[in-house]
Amino acid sequence: MVNIDTVYQRVLAFANKEQRGYITPQEFNLYANQAQIEIYEQYHYDVNNFEMRDASYNLNSDTTVLTRQKLDFFITADGVLAVDAYTVSGNYRMLPEYVYRMSRVNVLNKHAEYVDTNRFTDIINSGPLVRPTPANPIYTVSDGGLRIHDGLDFVVDNISISYYRLPATASWGYFVIGNKALYDSSIIKTTHFEVHASDESELVYKILKFAGISMAKLDIMRAGQIQEQSQLQQEKQ
């Protein structure tokens, strides 16, 4: 977790009212969530890259393990009853909006293999040597829903899943005294970032970049871009 007030104060130190333009709390919260989602999506991209690299690459390197740990924080496991509560539409088990990406799907405790939508249709219409079986079902995700086939029929019951959820919406809470916004740390108003603590500086740089673009302040945008690029170069070394 990253403290949102720490990030807010660092951002204001770069872009203060007298020198570069004032960023309101509302603007900050908007840019903050854009930055958090961008970092979160980068976790998925990096892990996918690790998995695609050849066997000679060290998948147990410190960088690889840390990235997996960052992403694994967002894995949520649902039980059968929770999944059965989701809406069924035809052959689809519709998924809630907070499900960002599937991690694992089981049918009656049998692991289902993921296939893309085009292959899914081809496979279930193939001969017995290719078609899935109750012991080896397959699934795909499209149109906001989960489709599972066990070689006999589509499956909408007795499903358990684990999935990657989205980060909670970050919010710098505040109250106003004399036209000045003051930090309110109460859980009713404030929600901290959920990305890894090591990404605090990247949050600051990305927020600066977004703020500079929005306010047409090239110096803020460039400051954020330069710092962000420097951070990324250090991570790759």
Number of C-alpha atoms within 10 A of each C-alpha: 12 18 16 23 19 12 23 20 13 16 22 18 11 17 21 14 12 7 8 17 16 15 20 12 17 12 14 22 20 17 22 27 19 18 20 25 16 13 18 19 12 14 19 17 11 15 16 11 11 16 12 10 11 9 8 6 11 12 15 9 9 9 13 17 12 14 17 15 13 19 20 14 14 17 18 14 16 14 12 17 12 12 19 16 11 14 14 15 11 10 15 20 23 21 17 12 9 12 15 15 14 17 14 17 24 20 23 14 12 14 18 25 15 18 14 12 13 9 12 21 13 12 18 21 13 13 11 11 8 12 19 25 17 17 14 16 24 28 23 22 20 11 8 12 17 20 19 27 25 19 22 12 13 17 21 22 16 14 22 21 19 17 19 20 18 18 17 15 17 21 22 23 22 16 11 10 8 6 7 9 13 14 16 15 15 10 10 9 14 19 19 20 25 20 22 17 12 12 16 18 17 21 28 24 27 25 29 32 25 22 26 23 15 13 14 11 16 15 15 22 21 16 17 25 19 12 18 19 13 12 15 11 10 8 9 7 5
